[in-house]
Amino acid sequence: LPVMVADTDGEAEGYASQITPVRITLESGRTFTVFSVEAAEEFGRQSQEEFTYEVQEGKVIHGSQETIRRKLLDVQHRYQVDELFIVTAIRDFQKRLRSYELLSQAFTQPAVP
């Protein structure tokens, strides 16, 4: 699940606008998600299998700590799942690390009313 967390909703929206999730389906039935059409084409070529890909517009969940907490709890409730596998595809390492820190804090610190 692509998730991007920042100090503000606007900052997170800026990060999310920089990537395009692309779902690759290999002939064998395996599926993968990458974050650009170019990466999908390269991945498909390297797989040495026939493949298709589909751009997943608007599939990045993004926001501040409070926004992400609310959105992810909604996903958990809607799909009745106990765990979520999250990836943050922010290119800048320090900003990506900060995203993971904020995500962790969103679920380990008391919620803001």
TIVO-2410 file (N, C-alpha, C; in nm, 3 decimals):
# residues 113
REC num residu      c1      c2      c3 atome chaine
REC   1      L   0.085  -0.117   0.000     N      A
REC   1      L   0.000   0.000   0.000    CA      A
REC   1      L   0.090   0.123   0.000     C      A
REC   2      P   0.088   0.205  -0.103     N      A
REC   2      P   0.172   0.325  -0.107    CA      A
REC   2      P   0.119   0.432  -0.012     C      A
REC   3      V   0.203   0.475   0.082     N      A
REC   3      V   0.165   0.574   0.182    CA      A
REC   3      V   0.278   0.677   0.193     C      A
REC   4      M   0.242   0.804   0.199     N      A
REC   4      M   0.340   0.911   0.218    CA      A
REC   4      M   0.291   1.003   0.328     C      A
REC   5      V   0.375   1.017   0.432     N      A
REC   5      V   0.340   1.101   0.546    CA      A
REC   5      V   0.439   1.217   0.553     C      A
REC   6      A   0.388   1.335   0.582     N      A
REC   6      A   0.473   1.453   0.599    CA      A
REC   6      A   0.418   1.536   0.714     C      A
REC   7      D   0.488   1.643   0.748     N      A
REC   7      D   0.444   1.728   0.858    CA      A
REC   7      D   0.311   1.796   0.830     C      A
REC   8      T   0.280   1.819   0.702     N      A
REC   8      T   0.152   1.880   0.665    CA      A
REC   8      T   0.088   1.801   0.551     C      A
REC   9      D  -0.043   1.816   0.538     N      A
REC   9      D  -0.113   1.752   0.427    CA      A
REC   9      D  -0.060   1.802   0.293     C      A
REC  10      G  -0.032   1.932   0.283     N      A
REC  10      G   0.016   1.989   0.158    CA      A
REC  10      G   0.151   1.934   0.116     C      A
REC  11      E   0.241   1.919   0.212     N      A
REC  11      E   0.372   1.863   0.181    CA      A
REC  11      E   0.359   1.718   0.132     C      A
REC  12      A   0.274   1.641   0.199     N      A
REC  12      A   0.253   1.501   0.157    CA      A
REC  12      A   0.190   1.495   0.019     C      A
REC  13      E   0.099   1.586  -0.011     N      A
REC  13      E   0.039   1.590  -0.144    CA      A
REC  13      E   0.144   1.617  -0.250     C      A
REC  14      G   0.239   1.703  -0.218     N      A
REC  14      G   0.349   1.731  -0.311    CA      A
REC  14      G   0.431   1.606  -0.340     C      A
REC  15      Y   0.461   1.527  -0.238     N      A
REC  15      Y   0.535   1.402  -0.258    CA      A
REC  15      Y   0.454   1.306  -0.345     C      A
REC  16      A   0.326   1.292  -0.312     N      A
REC  16      A   0.240   1.197  -0.384    CA      A
REC  16      A   0.225   1.233  -0.531     C      A
REC  17      S   0.228   1.362  -0.562     N      A
REC  17      S   0.211   1.404  -0.701    CA      A
REC  17      S   0.333   1.371  -0.787     C      A
REC  18      Q   0.444   1.335  -0.723     N      A
REC  18      Q   0.567   1.307  -0.796    CA      A
REC  18      Q   0.580   1.162  -0.841     C      A
REC  19      I   0.489   1.076  -0.798     N      A
REC  19      I   0.499   0.935  -0.839    CA      A
REC  19      I   0.371   0.888  -0.905     C      A
REC  20      T   0.383   0.783  -0.982     N      A
REC  20      T   0.270   0.721  -1.049    CA      A
REC  20      T   0.276   0.571  -1.023     C      A
REC  21      P   0.193   0.520  -0.932     N      A
REC  21      P   0.194   0.376  -0.908    CA      A
REC  21      P   0.150   0.301  -1.034     C      A
REC  22      V   0.224   0.197  -1.069     N      A
REC  22      V   0.194   0.117  -1.188    CA      A
REC  22      V   0.195  -0.030  -1.147     C      A
REC  23      R   0.085  -0.098  -1.173     N      A
REC  23      R   0.073  -0.240  -1.139    CA      A
REC  23      R   0.113  -0.323  -1.261     C      A
REC  24      I   0.210  -0.412  -1.241     N      A
REC  24      I   0.259  -0.500  -1.347    CA      A
REC  24      I   0.201  -0.639  -1.324     C      A
REC  25      T   0.151  -0.701  -1.430     N      A
REC  25      T   0.105  -0.839  -1.423    CA      A
REC  25      T   0.188  -0.920  -1.521     C      A
REC  26      L   0.261  -1.018  -1.467     N      A
REC  26      L   0.342  -1.106  -1.551    CA      A
REC  26      L   0.257  -1.220  -1.604     C      A
REC  27      E   0.301  -1.281  -1.711     N      A
REC  27      E   0.231  -1.394  -1.772    CA      A
REC  27      E   0.207  -1.505  -1.670     C      A
REC  28      S   0.298  -1.522  -1.576     N      A
REC  28      S   0.286  -1.626  -1.474    CA      A
REC  28      S   0.177  -1.595  -1.372     C      A
REC  29      G   0.121  -1.473  -1.376     N      A
REC  29      G   0.016  -1.435  -1.284    CA      A
REC  29      G   0.065  -1.352  -1.166     C      A
REC  30      R   0.195  -1.345  -1.149     N      A
REC  30      R   0.248  -1.264  -1.039    CA      A
REC  30      R   0.227  -1.117  -1.069     C      A
REC  31      T   0.201  -1.038  -0.964     N      A
REC  31      T   0.182  -0.895  -0.981    CA      A
REC  31      T   0.278  -0.819  -0.891     C      A
REC  32      F   0.317  -0.702  -0.938     N      A
REC  32      F   0.410  -0.616  -0.865    CA      A
REC  32      F   0.366  -0.472  -0.887     C      A
REC  33      T   0.404  -0.385  -0.795     N      A
REC  33      T   0.378  -0.243  -0.812    CA      A
REC  33      T   0.510  -0.168  -0.810     C      A
REC  34      V   0.528  -0.081  -0.909     N      A
REC  34      V   0.644   0.008  -0.916    CA      A
REC  34      V   0.590   0.150  -0.926     C      A
REC  35      F   0.679   0.249  -0.932     N      A
REC  35      F   0.631   0.385  -0.921    CA      A
REC  35      F   0.659   0.475  -1.040     C      A
REC  36      S   0.670   0.414  -1.158     N      A
REC  36      S   0.674   0.491  -1.282    CA      A
REC  36      S   0.651   0.395  -1.399     C      A
REC  37      V   0.603   0.449  -1.509     N      A
REC  37      V   0.583   0.367  -1.629    CA      A
REC  37      V   0.717   0.313  -1.678     C      A
REC  38      E   0.820   0.397  -1.672     N      A
REC  38      E   0.953   0.353  -1.715    CA      A
REC  38      E   1.001   0.235  -1.632     C      A
REC  39      A   0.981   0.240  -1.501     N      A
REC  39      A   1.021   0.130  -1.413    CA      A
REC  39      A   0.941   0.004  -1.445     C      A
REC  40      A   0.814   0.020  -1.479     N      A
REC  40      A   0.730  -0.096  -1.515    CA      A
REC  40      A   0.781  -0.162  -1.641     C      A
REC  41      E   0.813  -0.082  -1.742     N      A
REC  41      E   0.863  -0.138  -1.868    CA      A
REC  41      E   0.996  -0.209  -1.847     C      A
REC  42      E   1.085  -0.149  -1.769     N      A
REC  42      E   1.215  -0.211  -1.742    CA      A
REC  42      E   1.198  -0.340  -1.662     C      A
REC  43      F   1.113  -0.337  -1.561     N      A
REC  43      F   1.087  -0.456  -1.480    CA      A
REC  43      F   1.032  -0.568  -1.567     C      A
REC  44      G   0.936  -0.535  -1.651     N      A
REC  44      G   0.878  -0.634  -1.741    CA      A
REC  44      G   0.981  -0.695  -1.834     C      A
REC  45      R   1.065  -0.613  -1.893     N      A
REC  45      R   1.171  -0.664  -1.981    CA      A
REC  45      R   1.265  -0.758  -1.906     C      A
REC  46      Q   1.305  -0.718  -1.787     N      A
REC  46      Q   1.399  -0.799  -1.709    CA      A
REC  46      Q   1.338  -0.929  -1.659     C      A
REC  47      S   1.206  -0.933  -1.649     N      A
REC  47      S   1.140  -1.055  -1.601    CA      A
REC  47      S   1.148  -1.169  -1.702     C      A
REC  48      Q   1.172  -1.135  -1.828     N      A
REC  48      Q   1.177  -1.231  -1.938    CA      A
REC  48      Q   1.045  -1.308  -1.953     C      A
REC  49      E   0.934  -1.243  -1.917     N      A
REC  49      E   0.799  -1.297  -1.935    CA      A
REC  49      E   0.717  -1.192  -2.010     C      A
REC  50      E   0.610  -1.239  -2.073     N      A
REC  50      E   0.514  -1.144  -2.127    CA      A
REC  50      E   0.453  -1.070  -2.008     C      A
REC  51      F   0.420  -0.943  -2.026     N      A
REC  51      F   0.365  -0.866  -1.915    CA      A
REC  51      F   0.271  -0.757  -1.966     C      A
REC  52      T   0.187  -0.713  -1.877     N      A
REC  52      T   0.104  -0.596  -1.901    CA      A
REC  52      T   0.119  -0.506  -1.778     C      A
REC  53      Y   0.086  -0.379  -1.796     N      A
REC  53      Y   0.087  -0.290  -1.680    CA      A
REC  53      Y  -0.029  -0.193  -1.688     C      A
REC  54      E  -0.069  -0.144  -1.571     N      A
REC  54      E  -0.181  -0.051  -1.562    CA      A
REC  54      E  -0.143   0.060  -1.465     C      A
REC  55      V  -0.158   0.183  -1.510     N      A
REC  55      V  -0.132   0.298  -1.425    CA      A
REC  55      V  -0.244   0.309  -1.322     C      A
REC  56      Q  -0.207   0.322  -1.197     N      A
REC  56      Q  -0.301   0.328  -1.086    CA      A
REC  56      Q  -0.313   0.472  -1.036     C      A
REC  57      E  -0.380   0.557  -1.110     N      A
REC  57      E  -0.392   0.698  -1.075    CA      A
REC  57      E  -0.457   0.714  -0.937     C      A
REC  58      G  -0.404   0.805  -0.859     N      A
REC  58      G  -0.466   0.840  -0.731    CA      A
REC  58      G  -0.465   0.731  -0.626     C      A
REC  59      K  -0.372   0.639  -0.632     N      A
REC  59      K  -0.371   0.527  -0.538    CA      A
REC  59      K  -0.274   0.546  -0.422     C      A
REC  60      V  -0.214   0.663  -0.407     N      A
REC  60      V  -0.122   0.688  -0.297    CA      A
REC  60      V  -0.199   0.752  -0.182     C      A
REC  61      I  -0.195   0.690  -0.066     N      A
REC  61      I  -0.257   0.748   0.053    CA      A
REC  61      I  -0.154   0.844   0.113     C      A
REC  62      H  -0.192   0.969   0.131     N      A
REC  62      H  -0.096   1.068   0.178    CA      A
REC  62      H  -0.160   1.166   0.274     C      A
REC  63      G  -0.076   1.227   0.357     N      A
REC  63      G  -0.124   1.328   0.449    CA      A
REC  63      G  -0.033   1.344   0.569     C      A
REC  64      S  -0.078   1.426   0.663     N      A
REC  64      S  -0.006   1.446   0.789    CA      A
REC  64      S  -0.031   1.325   0.878     C      A
REC  65      Q   0.033   1.324   0.995     N      A
REC  65      Q   0.014   1.214   1.089    CA      A
REC  65      Q  -0.134   1.189   1.118     C      A
REC  66      E  -0.206   1.294   1.152     N      A
REC  66      E  -0.346   1.279   1.188    CA      A
REC  66      E  -0.429   1.229   1.070     C      A
REC  67      T  -0.402   1.284   0.953     N      A
REC  67      T  -0.475   1.243   0.833    CA      A
REC  67      T  -0.448   1.098   0.799     C      A
REC  68      I  -0.321   1.057   0.806     N      A
REC  68      I  -0.284   0.919   0.773    CA      A
REC  68      I  -0.346   0.822   0.873     C      A
REC  69      R  -0.342   0.856   1.000     N      A
REC  69      R  -0.402   0.768   1.101    CA      A
REC  69      R  -0.549   0.743   1.067     C      A
REC  70      R  -0.621   0.850   1.039     N      A
REC  70      R  -0.764   0.839   1.007    CA      A
REC  70      R  -0.785   0.756   0.880     C      A
REC  71      K  -0.707   0.784   0.775     N      A
REC  71      K  -0.724   0.712   0.648    CA      A
REC  71      K  -0.690   0.564   0.661     C      A
REC  72      L  -0.581   0.532   0.731     N      A
REC  72      L  -0.542   0.391   0.743    CA      A
REC  72      L  -0.636   0.313   0.834     C      A
REC  73      L  -0.688   0.376   0.938     N      A
REC  73      L  -0.788   0.308   1.021    CA      A
REC  73      L  -0.915   0.282   0.940     C      A
REC  74      D  -0.948   0.374   0.850     N      A
REC  74      D  -1.063   0.353   0.762    CA      A
REC  74      D  -1.038   0.234   0.668     C      A
REC  75      V  -0.918   0.225   0.609     N      A
REC  75      V  -0.883   0.112   0.523    CA      A
REC  75      V  -0.892  -0.019   0.602     C      A
REC  76      Q  -0.837  -0.018   0.724     N      A
REC  76      Q  -0.839  -0.138   0.808    CA      A
REC  76      Q  -0.983  -0.181   0.837     C      A
REC  77      H  -1.067  -0.086   0.871     N      A
REC  77      H  -1.207  -0.118   0.901    CA      A
REC  77      H  -1.282  -0.165   0.775     C      A
REC  78      R  -1.262  -0.095   0.665     N      A
REC  78      R  -1.333  -0.127   0.542    CA      A
REC  78      R  -1.301  -0.268   0.491     C      A
REC  79      Y  -1.174  -0.306   0.499     N      A
REC  79      Y  -1.132  -0.435   0.445    CA      A
REC  79      Y  -1.114  -0.543   0.551     C      A
REC  80      Q  -1.143  -0.509   0.677     N      A
REC  80      Q  -1.137  -0.606   0.787    CA      A
REC  80      Q  -1.002  -0.678   0.793     C      A
REC  81      V  -0.893  -0.602   0.794     N      A
REC  81      V  -0.758  -0.659   0.799    CA      A
REC  81      V  -0.691  -0.622   0.931     C      A
REC  82      D  -0.599  -0.708   0.974     N      A
REC  82      D  -0.525  -0.684   1.097    CA      A
REC  82      D  -0.393  -0.611   1.071     C      A
REC  83      E  -0.338  -0.628   0.951     N      A
REC  83      E  -0.209  -0.569   0.919    CA      A
REC  83      E  -0.214  -0.504   0.781     C      A
REC  84      L  -0.130  -0.403   0.764     N      A
REC  84      L  -0.114  -0.338   0.635    CA      A
REC  84      L   0.034  -0.340   0.600     C      A
REC  85      F   0.067  -0.371   0.476     N      A
REC  85      F   0.205  -0.364   0.427    CA      A
REC  85      F   0.218  -0.230   0.358     C      A
REC  86      I   0.308  -0.146   0.409     N      A
REC  86      I   0.319  -0.008   0.360    CA      A
REC  86      I   0.456   0.017   0.300     C      A
REC  87      V   0.457   0.088   0.188     N      A
REC  87      V   0.583   0.131   0.126    CA      A
REC  87      V   0.573   0.282   0.103     C      A
REC  88      T   0.684   0.350   0.130     N      A
REC  88      T   0.692   0.494   0.107    CA      A
REC  88      T   0.794   0.518  -0.002     C      A
REC  89      A   0.749   0.564  -0.116     N      A
REC  89      A   0.837   0.578  -0.234    CA      A
REC  89      A   0.883   0.722  -0.254     C      A
REC  90      I   0.922   0.788  -0.146     N      A
REC  90      I   0.977   0.923  -0.158    CA      A
REC  90      I   1.123   0.909  -0.197     C      A
REC  91      R   1.165   0.976  -0.301     N      A
REC  91      R   1.301   0.958  -0.354    CA      A
REC  91      R   1.410   1.005  -0.257     C      A
REC  92      D   1.389   1.119  -0.194     N      A
REC  92      D   1.487   1.174  -0.100    CA      A
REC  92      D   1.491   1.088   0.027     C      A
REC  93      F   1.608   1.034   0.060     N      A
REC  93      F   1.619   0.941   0.173    CA      A
REC  93      F   1.574   1.003   0.305     C      A
REC  94      Q   1.617   1.124   0.336     N      A
REC  94      Q   1.582   1.187   0.464    CA      A
REC  94      Q   1.431   1.210   0.474     C      A
REC  95      K   1.369   1.250   0.364     N      A
REC  95      K   1.224   1.272   0.364    CA      A
REC  95      K   1.150   1.139   0.374     C      A
REC  96      R   1.203   1.035   0.310     N      A
REC  96      R   1.143   0.901   0.320    CA      A
REC  96      R   1.153   0.850   0.464     C      A
REC  97      L   1.268   0.867   0.526     N      A
REC  97      L   1.287   0.827   0.665    CA      A
REC  97      L   1.190   0.904   0.755     C      A
REC  98      R   1.176   1.034   0.732     N      A
REC  98      R   1.082   1.115   0.811    CA      A
REC  98      R   0.939   1.065   0.792     C      A
REC  99      S   0.903   1.024   0.673     N      A
REC  99      S   0.770   0.970   0.648    CA      A
REC  99      S   0.745   0.847   0.734     C      A
REC 100      Y   0.841   0.757   0.738     N      A
REC 100      Y   0.826   0.636   0.821    CA      A
REC 100      Y   0.821   0.671   0.969     C      A
REC 101      E   0.900   0.769   1.012     N      A
REC 101      E   0.896   0.811   1.153    CA      A
REC 101      E   0.758   0.866   1.189     C      A
REC 102      L   0.704   0.952   1.104     N      A
REC 102      L   0.571   1.009   1.128    CA      A
REC 102      L   0.464   0.901   1.127     C      A
REC 103      L   0.477   0.805   1.037     N      A
REC 103      L   0.381   0.694   1.032    CA      A
REC 103      L   0.384   0.616   1.163     C      A
REC 104      S   0.504   0.585   1.210     N      A
REC 104      S   0.517   0.514   1.337    CA      A
REC 104      S   0.455   0.593   1.451     C      A
REC 105      Q   0.485   0.721   1.457     N      A
REC 105      Q   0.431   0.805   1.563    CA      A
REC 105      Q   0.279   0.816   1.557     C      A
REC 106      A   0.224   0.811   1.437     N      A
REC 106      A   0.079   0.821   1.421    CA      A
REC 106      A   0.006   0.708   1.493     C      A
REC 107      F   0.075   0.595   1.510     N      A
REC 107      F   0.010   0.480   1.573    CA      A
REC 107      F   0.069   0.443   1.709     C      A
REC 108      T   0.171   0.516   1.754     N      A
REC 108      T   0.228   0.487   1.886    CA      A
REC 108      T   0.203   0.599   1.986     C      A
REC 109      Q   0.166   0.716   1.938     N      A
REC 109      Q   0.134   0.828   2.026    CA      A
REC 109      Q  -0.017   0.843   2.034     C      A
REC 110      P  -0.067   0.900   2.143     N      A
REC 110      P  -0.212   0.920   2.155    CA      A
REC 110      P  -0.265   1.005   2.039     C      A
REC 111      A  -0.382   0.968   1.991     N      A
REC 111      A  -0.444   1.041   1.879    CA      A
REC 111      A  -0.484   1.180   1.924     C      A
REC 112      V  -0.473   1.276   1.832     N      A
REC 112      V  -0.517   1.413   1.858    CA      A
REC 112      V  -0.667   1.418   1.833     C      A
REC 113      P  -0.745   1.468   1.931     N      A
REC 113      P  -0.892   1.470   1.911    CA      A
REC 113      P  -0.936   1.563   1.801     C      A
***
